[in-house]
Amino acid sequence: MRNKRQKVLKFRQDSGFSGGGMATIKVICTACGARMHNRKSVWQAPQLANLYYTCTNVECSETSVYELTHSHTVSPSGLGDKGLIKALLERLRPDEKQIALDWLQGQPG
């Protein structure tokens, strides 16, 4: 069960995205109108993915591929260069973090 505050983003072939929030993408089958379920996501690049959807109506079972891409930034990140580097370093394993820190300390100011 999803949080009551979480909104559903609906996708319809004729009208594009509707609804509010970016929590969930609801895809409607173009053949029968039933909800489609995401089976697989294949990332082609950091900001481009192919999403494979299958219709939940067993009698229909249509499978479709949708492209998800980053269009543009509405508000730039508040992290800045130092905050971004810190956020990226926090995601590394300890051995990777040490290699990155050694490399950064060898760089000019």
Secondary structure, 3 states (H helix, E strand, C coil): CCCCCCCEEEEECCCEEEECCCCEEEEECCCCCCEEEEEEEEEEECCEEEEEEEECCCCCCCEEEEEEECCCCCCCCCCHHHHHHHHHHHCCCHHHHHHHHHHHHCCCC
